[in-house]
Amino acid sequence: MTEQTDDPRSPYLEVRLHRLSPLPPVLTGILISALLYALYLLYSVEVGQPIIEQTNGSVGFNNAAWAALVICLIFGVATTMPAITQRQWQASLPQLKAVLDEKGRLQVEAMATGPSRKHSWRSLLAFLAGAAGGVLVNLWLLNPPNLSWSEYWSTISPFFAIMNAVVFGLAARGGYMVRYEDREMRELVETHLQVDLAHLERNQIFGRLALRGALAWLVMTAVILLLFVDSTPAPISATALVLALIASGYAFASTIGPVVRKCSAVRDAALQSVREQITASGDAALKGAPGGAPLSELIAYENWLEKLPVWPISAPVTRRLALYGFIPVLAWFGSAAAELVLNRFT
């Protein structure tokens, strides 16, 4: 509790900016991506590299224009994810408070506000480190060789240099914050979750939060898959894809894992206790001494505990998770279809 009282919390910058928009976060993110891409189109026309080009009598879609579109989409998703996540946390507060103790209720309110000041500064450092990596990637892999600075500024490379730096910075910050939020969630569950074996369905709120967190990264994975449409060097696209998939699985497991372990520990303790009572009751019956609860009731309770599901995921959530897993697959088919269309007209 020291961190939440002595270290004030505040939302991310993009969350505060999203609050200024009259549109929902998803529509705001789409609008941001569209505006950025419109800026790219204006810039590409200015330097003489439009979205459509004609070579040898055939019309083709410029690969750089496609890469810019995907990068703008990635930026829109990356800056919208924190706003959506905070909305989900705020909407889930009543259900979360119902399964936490008093200190846990205060802590989850603080977590829904945003990161602490200390971790905000650390996330900024992660952003700057990622941005530096983005600049290096742009200089080493994406720029034509032997290009003078005067020629550099007359190409579309400056747009990619800026966007790559920002996107890589957001990716590095996102990785850091996923790890930080995992530690917070684990501490919250292990210390403050009140497990009621008769009402484990109340813990399904954690399953829904885990599903939403994984969904955000699966959407990012689907967008990254669009980079495979003959535009970006394969090592960059493949690395980004693998990292997004890892983040999706990690975001899901980091929310579900502590709840499963806590519920399993409580159930196992109850099983051990009832089995000790069954043994004591059986021994008492053999000796003819009066026992406690009837042996049949204890055995029925033991059977109920053994069949008790500790996973905080309902059947509808499981079905949705299975469907969400097809999002990257659909994106892959979409990118393959787009590549076929591009090859058809080039």
Legacy VTK file of the C-alpha trace (Angstrom):
# vtk DataFile Version 3.0
C-alpha trace
ASCII
DATASET POLYDATA
POINTS 346 float
0.000 0.000 0.000
2.993 2.306 0.290
3.199 2.815 -3.447
-0.410 3.836 -3.889
-0.404 6.338 -0.977
3.110 7.834 -1.266
3.519 7.542 -5.030
0.599 9.200 -6.849
-0.868 7.512 -9.890
-2.061 9.040 -13.133
-3.287 7.749 -16.505
-1.060 7.453 -19.538
-0.751 10.503 -21.760
-2.736 8.841 -24.550
-5.507 7.962 -22.090
-5.844 11.610 -21.116
-5.867 12.611 -24.788
-8.533 9.999 -25.580
-10.726 11.542 -22.885
-10.743 14.768 -24.877
-12.315 12.994 -27.849
-16.115 12.793 -28.056
-15.740 9.448 -29.858
-15.244 6.004 -28.278
-11.602 4.850 -28.026
-11.843 2.484 -31.011
-13.230 5.157 -33.337
-10.704 7.649 -32.011
-7.885 5.199 -32.764
-9.187 4.667 -36.305
-9.386 8.427 -36.791
-5.802 8.856 -35.554
-4.560 6.196 -37.979
-6.498 7.774 -40.851
-5.118 11.247 -40.129
-1.560 9.944 -39.911
-1.947 8.099 -43.191
-3.409 11.179 -44.848
-0.315 13.044 -43.661
1.858 10.357 -45.242
-0.022 10.626 -48.545
0.471 14.387 -48.613
4.148 13.986 -47.827
4.656 11.240 -50.426
3.034 13.384 -53.112
5.249 16.289 -52.047
8.425 14.227 -52.541
7.126 12.601 -55.725
6.284 9.131 -54.435
2.488 8.709 -54.481
0.520 5.698 -53.340
-0.097 4.457 -56.898
2.709 4.302 -59.432
2.900 3.235 -63.060
5.831 1.234 -64.354
6.206 -0.383 -67.779
2.619 0.365 -68.646
1.164 -1.336 -65.552
-0.322 0.252 -62.460
0.978 -0.959 -59.101
0.451 -0.244 -55.415
3.560 1.322 -53.903
5.045 -0.964 -51.234
6.145 1.942 -49.075
2.576 3.248 -49.050
1.362 -0.133 -47.784
4.046 -0.224 -45.082
3.062 3.294 -44.022
-0.588 2.245 -43.771
0.277 -0.682 -41.498
2.570 1.440 -39.326
-0.200 4.028 -38.940
-2.599 1.238 -37.928
-0.069 -0.092 -35.407
0.285 3.394 -33.953
-3.484 3.732 -33.689
-3.837 0.356 -31.948
-0.885 0.967 -29.608
-2.205 4.341 -28.462
-5.774 3.071 -28.101
-5.037 -0.074 -26.071
-4.352 1.794 -22.780
-7.593 3.785 -23.112
-9.638 0.637 -23.732
-7.894 -1.192 -20.881
-8.629 1.575 -18.403
-12.273 1.664 -19.456
-12.500 -2.066 -18.865
-10.899 -1.752 -15.446
-13.270 1.037 -14.444
-16.274 -1.004 -15.598
-15.015 -4.080 -13.714
-14.356 -2.344 -10.384
-17.650 -3.412 -8.697
-17.080 -7.095 -9.532
-13.422 -6.913 -8.492
-14.218 -5.270 -5.176
-16.718 -8.041 -4.424
-13.912 -10.631 -4.254
-11.227 -8.537 -2.518
-10.620 -7.493 1.063
-10.679 -3.853 2.171
-7.048 -3.121 1.292
-7.487 -4.921 -2.003
-10.422 -2.673 -2.892
-8.260 0.390 -2.347
-5.426 -1.120 -4.348
-7.596 -2.080 -7.318
-9.005 1.458 -7.427
-5.446 2.752 -7.632
-4.565 0.231 -10.344
-7.573 1.361 -12.384
-6.304 4.941 -12.232
-3.011 4.216 -13.944
0.658 3.517 -13.201
2.497 5.090 -10.292
4.821 8.013 -10.885
7.883 5.805 -10.430
6.721 3.347 -13.052
5.612 6.168 -15.342
9.212 7.403 -15.395
10.489 3.873 -15.964
8.026 3.380 -18.806
9.291 6.641 -20.311
12.845 5.290 -20.198
11.624 2.098 -21.878
9.943 4.231 -24.553
13.145 6.191 -25.199
15.190 2.984 -25.423
12.703 1.511 -27.889
12.664 4.738 -29.903
16.454 4.631 -30.159
16.164 1.071 -31.440
13.602 2.215 -33.995
15.975 4.888 -35.273
18.748 2.313 -35.655
16.445 -0.071 -37.510
15.437 2.727 -39.846
19.041 3.753 -40.513
20.454 0.249 -40.959
17.668 -1.620 -42.720
15.148 0.707 -44.297
17.212 3.488 -45.886
18.841 3.124 -49.312
22.648 2.802 -49.122
24.954 5.724 -49.947
22.150 8.254 -49.543
23.281 11.801 -48.789
21.450 13.903 -46.222
20.179 16.280 -48.902
18.726 13.341 -50.819
17.448 11.800 -47.578
15.159 14.739 -46.854
13.732 14.574 -50.376
12.463 10.999 -49.843
9.800 9.427 -47.643
12.481 8.121 -45.247
11.978 10.881 -42.636
8.344 9.813 -42.188
9.391 6.233 -41.501
12.227 7.373 -39.250
9.802 9.284 -37.025
7.055 6.659 -37.063
9.455 3.765 -36.495
10.959 5.546 -33.511
7.529 6.175 -31.984
6.172 2.681 -32.725
9.288 0.933 -31.404
9.129 3.155 -28.327
5.489 2.261 -27.723
6.334 -1.429 -28.164
9.153 -1.247 -25.610
6.961 0.645 -23.157
4.135 -1.836 -23.716
6.462 -4.734 -22.926
7.617 -3.059 -19.727
4.087 -2.226 -18.606
2.838 -5.768 -19.271
5.540 -7.036 -16.915
4.751 -4.333 -14.340
1.012 -4.997 -14.456
1.712 -8.718 -14.072
3.535 -8.054 -10.790
0.713 -5.826 -9.570
-1.955 -8.371 -10.457
-0.035 -11.206 -8.822
0.413 -9.206 -5.606
-3.255 -8.190 -5.614
-4.509 -11.754 -5.999
-2.038 -13.450 -3.673
-2.530 -10.919 -0.878
-6.082 -9.652 -1.145
-8.270 -12.144 -3.075
-10.938 -13.673 -0.836
-11.703 -17.136 -2.204
-15.225 -18.415 -1.527
-15.397 -21.998 -2.753
-19.188 -21.810 -2.855
-19.075 -18.791 -5.201
-16.069 -19.265 -7.453
-18.116 -17.833 -10.325
-17.388 -14.390 -8.871
-13.763 -14.838 -9.915
-14.796 -14.999 -13.571
-14.225 -11.256 -13.723
-10.498 -12.076 -13.848
-11.136 -14.377 -16.802
-12.929 -11.600 -18.657
-10.110 -9.140 -17.926
-7.549 -11.682 -19.129
-9.530 -12.275 -22.306
-9.756 -8.563 -23.060
-6.048 -8.094 -22.465
-5.223 -10.960 -24.798
-7.664 -9.636 -27.398
-5.873 -6.292 -27.570
-2.567 -8.001 -28.339
-4.206 -10.386 -30.817
-5.530 -7.371 -32.712
-2.004 -5.965 -32.706
-0.757 -9.324 -34.016
-3.329 -9.208 -36.812
-2.213 -5.718 -37.824
1.457 -6.726 -37.774
0.648 -9.656 -40.068
-0.318 -7.116 -42.719
3.366 -6.198 -42.932
4.000 -9.517 -44.649
2.362 -8.215 -47.821
5.614 -7.690 -49.722
6.618 -4.441 -48.041
8.776 -4.825 -44.955
11.975 -6.856 -44.418
10.990 -10.294 -43.118
13.194 -10.191 -39.966
11.408 -7.066 -38.722
7.920 -8.377 -39.463
8.612 -11.847 -38.052
10.194 -10.474 -34.869
7.313 -8.071 -34.293
4.804 -10.869 -34.896
6.470 -13.258 -32.438
6.742 -10.562 -29.761
3.071 -9.611 -30.148
2.002 -13.257 -29.855
4.160 -13.690 -26.746
2.674 -10.535 -25.229
-0.845 -11.811 -25.952
-0.217 -15.120 -24.207
1.624 -13.447 -21.349
-1.151 -10.896 -20.797
-3.687 -13.719 -20.565
-1.607 -15.999 -18.331
-0.465 -13.225 -15.986
-4.082 -12.436 -15.073
-5.379 -16.003 -14.936
-2.371 -17.704 -13.344
-2.425 -16.095 -9.862
-6.190 -16.643 -9.535
-5.903 -20.323 -10.462
-3.042 -20.855 -8.020
-4.875 -19.100 -5.176
-8.140 -20.982 -5.760
-6.280 -24.284 -6.109
-4.470 -23.703 -2.822
-7.734 -22.963 -0.991
-9.452 -25.984 -2.546
-6.511 -28.271 -1.727
-6.513 -27.060 1.874
-10.256 -27.754 2.112
-9.740 -31.209 0.591
-7.001 -32.022 3.069
-9.189 -30.880 5.945
-12.236 -32.891 4.865
-10.114 -35.995 4.254
-8.715 -35.702 7.756
-12.289 -35.440 9.029
-13.280 -38.515 6.992
-10.394 -40.474 8.492
-11.241 -39.323 12.011
-14.940 -40.042 11.504
-14.174 -43.526 10.156
-11.889 -44.297 13.081
-14.534 -43.063 15.524
-17.188 -45.228 13.864
-14.968 -48.298 14.166
-14.435 -47.611 17.852
-18.139 -46.941 18.408
-17.456 -43.396 19.596
-19.734 -40.515 18.534
-18.323 -38.678 15.536
-18.839 -35.234 14.055
-20.532 -34.811 10.704
-22.000 -37.964 9.112
-19.464 -39.828 7.001
-21.745 -39.728 3.936
-21.913 -35.923 4.085
-18.141 -35.654 4.349
-17.654 -37.966 1.367
-20.198 -35.975 -0.661
-18.381 -32.755 0.251
-15.071 -34.322 -0.784
-16.513 -35.322 -4.162
-17.889 -31.804 -4.640
-14.482 -30.278 -3.889
-12.699 -32.645 -6.278
-14.991 -31.630 -9.144
-14.857 -27.929 -8.301
-13.404 -25.957 -11.254
-10.799 -23.415 -10.188
-10.334 -21.811 -13.609
-12.101 -18.423 -13.555
-13.300 -18.852 -17.120
-16.904 -19.570 -17.992
-18.022 -21.487 -21.074
-18.957 -18.293 -23.010
-15.542 -16.802 -22.238
-13.858 -20.009 -23.409
-15.763 -19.899 -26.691
-14.868 -16.260 -27.216
-11.208 -17.010 -26.492
-11.261 -19.746 -29.136
-12.837 -17.352 -31.638
-10.350 -14.589 -30.824
-7.556 -17.022 -31.591
-8.681 -16.950 -35.221
-8.088 -13.187 -35.513
-4.420 -13.542 -36.576
-5.407 -16.402 -38.902
-8.005 -14.205 -40.589
-5.445 -11.425 -40.889
-2.986 -13.861 -42.478
-5.568 -14.925 -45.059
-6.454 -11.273 -45.608
-2.835 -10.319 -46.185
-2.370 -13.283 -48.538
-5.469 -12.250 -50.490
-4.246 -8.663 -50.648
-0.884 -9.844 -51.947
-2.607 -11.884 -54.658
-4.636 -8.838 -55.678
-1.531 -6.662 -55.770
0.347 -9.219 -57.861
-2.634 -9.483 -60.198
-2.561 -5.788 -61.048
1.184 -5.266 -61.092
LINES 1 347
346 0 1 2 3 4 5 6 7 8 9 10 11 12 13 14 15 16 17 18 19 20 21 22 23 24 25 26 27 28 29 30 31 32 33 34 35 36 37 38 39 40 41 42 43 44 45 46 47 48 49 50 51 52 53 54 55 56 57 58 59 60 61 62 63 64 65 66 67 68 69 70 71 72 73 74 75 76 77 78 79 80 81 82 83 84 85 86 87 88 89 90 91 92 93 94 95 96 97 98 99 100 101 102 103 104 105 106 107 108 109 110 111 112 113 114 115 116 117 118 119 120 121 122 123 124 125 126 127 128 129 130 131 132 133 134 135 136 137 138 139 140 141 142 143 144 145 146 147 148 149 150 151 152 153 154 155 156 157 158 159 160 161 162 163 164 165 166 167 168 169 170 171 172 173 174 175 176 177 178 179 180 181 182 183 184 185 186 187 188 189 190 191 192 193 194 195 196 197 198 199 200 201 202 203 204 205 206 207 208 209 210 211 212 213 214 215 216 217 218 219 220 221 222 223 224 225 226 227 228 229 230 231 232 233 234 235 236 237 238 239 240 241 242 243 244 245 246 247 248 249 250 251 252 253 254 255 256 257 258 259 260 261 262 263 264 265 266 267 268 269 270 271 272 273 274 275 276 277 278 279 280 281 282 283 284 285 286 287 288 289 290 291 292 293 294 295 296 297 298 299 300 301 302 303 304 305 306 307 308 309 310 311 312 313 314 315 316 317 318 319 320 321 322 323 324 325 326 327 328 329 330 331 332 333 334 335 336 337 338 339 340 341 342 343 344 345
